[in-house]
């Protein structure tokens, strides 16, 4: 079980921040993490993930 923010809006922000950090630093995502992120994002609708690749 993962610890998540209690409010739905905060969970969506948490998920987008998590994904943006992974993308920014070009970090790998394993199957378990991908599944957890997908489940977390299910209730978020069309969230936009903004990021810039780190130098």
ABEGO torsion letter per residue (X at the ends): XBBBBABAAAAAAAAAAAAAAAAAAGBBBBAAAAAAAAAAAAAAEBBBBBBBBBX
